[in-house]
Amino acid sequence: QENGADIVKLYYCENFEEVREGIQVPLVMAGGKKLPGELEALTMAYNACQDGIDGVDMGRNIFQADDPEIMIRAVRAVVHEGKTPEEALVLARLEVPPALPEKYLSSKRLKQERSGAER
């Protein structure tokens, strides 16, 4: 147990469930190095969830994915909906993302595309 820690972030490892038992604060899995494919990263997140992780903190396995938007939806499905990695990828590819409000469109190109599409 970390003294005074509100949250602990660590890499997923063998015997993770034993680590989970010894920590009384929320535990977040660090994403670590870029894995060869999306399914491997989702499997790591899924296994960590099965072993009691409270959340994941993934960077390069999302941002360097072939389609980061699909990958983040798949991670959400694994962590928050309890889907298997395979189910999560299928659902993420089928899901139609909601349109973002204008204030979140940061690029000029996106704003122009949106305004042109509404005419």
Salt bridges, closest charged atoms under 4 A:
ASP54 OD2 - ARG20 NH1 2.59
ASP57 OD2 - LYS9 NZ 2.65
GLU69 OE2 - ARG73 NH1 2.98
GLU81 OE2 - ARG76 NE 3.54
GLU95 OE1 - ARG76 NH2 2.84
GLU113 OE2 - ARG109 NH1 2.59
